[in-house]
């Protein structure tokens, strides 16, 4: 089964923590989550590849789709929790 890759970029802030929790609540078996805390060099490099300039930020399947605190509706519209076709 194909996996939907969800990458969350955070900076250990309360809004970031809420975003991670919301994404985790919405995920389905076809979702794979990676969380990048921007304190590490590897995480900052990954964030630069996507053009992340604010957190929280979410990339899905290699594309930055949301920056800032997302609503449940925005996450669902972006494909979080939705099985792959």
N, C-alpha and C positions, 0 to 999 in steps of 0.2 A: 504494500500500500504506500502511495506517495505521501510525503510529509509536507505540511505547511511550516516553513521556517519563520519563526517570530523572534526578532531580536529587539531587546529593550535596552535603551541606554539611560543610565541613571547617575545621580551624584549624591546618593544617600540623603535625599531631602524627603520631607513628609509627602509631597505631591508625587514624587517618584515611587515611594513605597505604596501609595494608594493605587497608582497605575499598575505596578507589578501585581498587586493583589487582584485588581479587576481583570487583568489579562488572564491570570491563573484561574479565576472563577469561570471565565468564558471558554477556555480552551477545550478542545475535543481530542479524541484519540489520534486524529491525524495532524495535530499541532505539536511542534517541537519548539520549546522556548529556550533562548539563550539570553542571559542578563549580563550586561557589560557595565561595570562600575568605572566611571571615567577617571579614577585615581591611578590606574595602571597604564603603562605605556602602550601595551597591546590594545587595550580598550580604547584609548585615545586615537590610536592609529586607525582602528576599525571605524570609529565615529567620523574621522576625517574622510575616509573613503566614501561614506554616505552623505557627507556635507552636514552632519549634525552640528548645530550651533546653539541649541538650547535643549534642556532636558525637562521632563522625560521626553524621549523620542522613540518611535517604534518603526522598525523596518520589517516588511513581510516579503519573503521570497526575494531578498536582495534589493528591495526598493524602499526608500524612506517614505512612509505613508502618513505619519502623524508626528507633530512636534507640539509639546505642551501637554497639559492634562486632558486626556480624551474622555468623552462620555461613553457610556455603554453602547449607545447607538452608533457612534463613530467607529468604535472597535468592530462591531458586528458588520457595518457597512464596508469596512476595510478587509473583512474576511476572517477575523478572529472568531474561532469557534465554529466556523462553517467547514463542512467536509469538502475536500477537493472534488471537482467534477470528474 
